[in-house]
Amino acid sequence: MTTSTNQYQKPLTVKRNSDGNLEIGGCDAVELVEKFGTPLYVLDEKTIRSVCLDYKKSFEKYPNTQIMYASKALCTCALASILQEEGLGFDVVSGGEIYTVYKAGVDMRKVLFNGNNKSVDELNLALELGVGRISVDNFYELALLNTLAQGQDKTVDILLRITPGIECHTHQYIQTGHLDSKFGFDLIQIDEAVDLILNEYTNLKLHGLHAHIGSQIFETRIYKDEIDILCKEIARLDEKFGLKLDEINIGGGLGVKYIDSDVPPSTFEIGQVIIDKLNECVEKYNIDSPKIFLEPGRSIISTSGVTLYTIGSSKQVPNGKKYVSVDGGMADNPRPSLYQAEYYAEIANNKETTEKEEVTISGRFCESGDILINNIELPKIDEGDILCVYNTGAYNYSMASNYNKVCKPAMVLVNDSCADLIVKRESLEDLVVHDVIPDRLK
Ligand SMILES: *Cc1c(COP(=O)(O)O)cnc(C)c1O
């Protein structure tokens, strides 16, 4: 089967130019650094659009498909407007994400609001801005949402988030579909929820079921099991309540290639597996073909992004490792310290030397755990070299913090030799803008 964009380790446009420097989207990485500074997030527009096209092609044979980008992977106005142009909807998990896609001009009917503890303010915002679907996570929220909907004299279109009880082989912190999970209704609670929606919560209209199994998934079997469970429930709810649900949202989770040993399935393979399974279930459970929603986050945006850092100090531990420090780390990419996530990197500037060394790339933050990459072989490093870490498009900027009161990096979008700033670098003033000194301390 053809390779798809999520299976590449680097953005599609990465190459060495005639100066021997890395080039992304036609832009010389060294020049990007001179102009925008480091650390710098760089997003390659061609790669983003290519993944979207892969997804589109992968589901051509099941036209009733909608890809909903999981905004939590990376949520900026410029990205939202690109993805909207590519026909994607948006899965959002907070008032902040709702507001960001709204500001980007996204059609709010193509937005799904999801989360296990949405606040009253967030739910009200969703209702006011006309968010298309709310995935209700628990009994508390069912009652709350119905009350809020009554208050605004609206009927709200909802899905029920369920926990299908499927385990997947990914890091424990990024599994969500197994039974002991904080997310969603257990299968045995669905009937009670449906009964409430049909008989008491008259301002809620149920359209379908929603599940999400986990993240960085490589096994296609998981999606098959999930679709089977969701279709079976739809058939059962029809039989028991005469309820015609026509939407199935199977969440996100498709993996990407961070390191050589990661071999994720292609979007085409996933598409085929999902379509075959859907068609099989439609027949097996005698239901109408549902509209299918997927919510990929990582696989849409990870590969498009790289982070450029400047190398500073290094330390050779006597008879031990060599640590090389960059000017960023766990505050701009918390994944290695949070999940032991692994990354691949290269020196972006031209290195004349053929001499190589094994080093550990450490961050600049005051934690021993702030290591970006353990034991990577690179050309012999000098201070001032530019390190390019691949696959940082997802869950880097979106998880970034101001730990150690360090400014968050800028982000540029590159395409056809143009580099446009899409997130400004924070300034020292930004870091204190929300601080307040009470009068009595002045
Ligand atoms: C995190 C999440 C996603 C996206 O997961 P990826 O692994 O980034 O594809 C989709 N749906 C829900 C409900 C999520 O919580």
The ligand as a MOL file (V3000), in Angstrom:
LIG
                    3D

  0  0  0     0  0            999 V3000
M  V30 BEGIN CTAB
M  V30 COUNTS 15 15 0 0 0
M  V30 BEGIN ATOM
M  V30 1 C -6.7220 13.3480 22.1660 0
M  V30 2 C -7.9830 13.0230 21.4760 0
M  V30 3 C -8.0030 12.8680 20.0950 0
M  V30 4 C -6.7650 12.9680 19.2440 0
M  V30 5 O -5.8410 11.9880 19.5010 0
M  V30 6 P -4.5460 11.8580 18.5620 0
M  V30 7 O -3.7880 10.7600 19.1740 0
M  V30 8 O -3.8300 13.1530 18.6250 0
M  V30 9 O -5.0270 11.5380 17.1960 0
M  V30 10 C -9.2050 12.6280 19.4910 0
M  V30 11 N -10.3400 12.5090 20.2060 0
M  V30 12 C -10.3680 12.6510 21.5320 0
M  V30 13 C -11.6450 12.5180 22.2500 0
M  V30 14 C -9.1900 12.9010 22.2170 0
M  V30 15 O -9.2250 13.0160 23.5480 0
M  V30 END ATOM
M  V30 BEGIN BOND
M  V30 1 1 1 2
M  V30 2 1 2 3
M  V30 3 2 2 14
M  V30 4 1 3 4
M  V30 5 2 3 10
M  V30 6 1 4 5
M  V30 7 1 5 6
M  V30 8 2 6 7
M  V30 9 1 6 8
M  V30 10 1 6 9
M  V30 11 1 10 11
M  V30 12 2 11 12
M  V30 13 1 12 13
M  V30 14 1 12 14
M  V30 15 1 14 15
M  V30 END BOND
M  V30 END CTAB
M  END
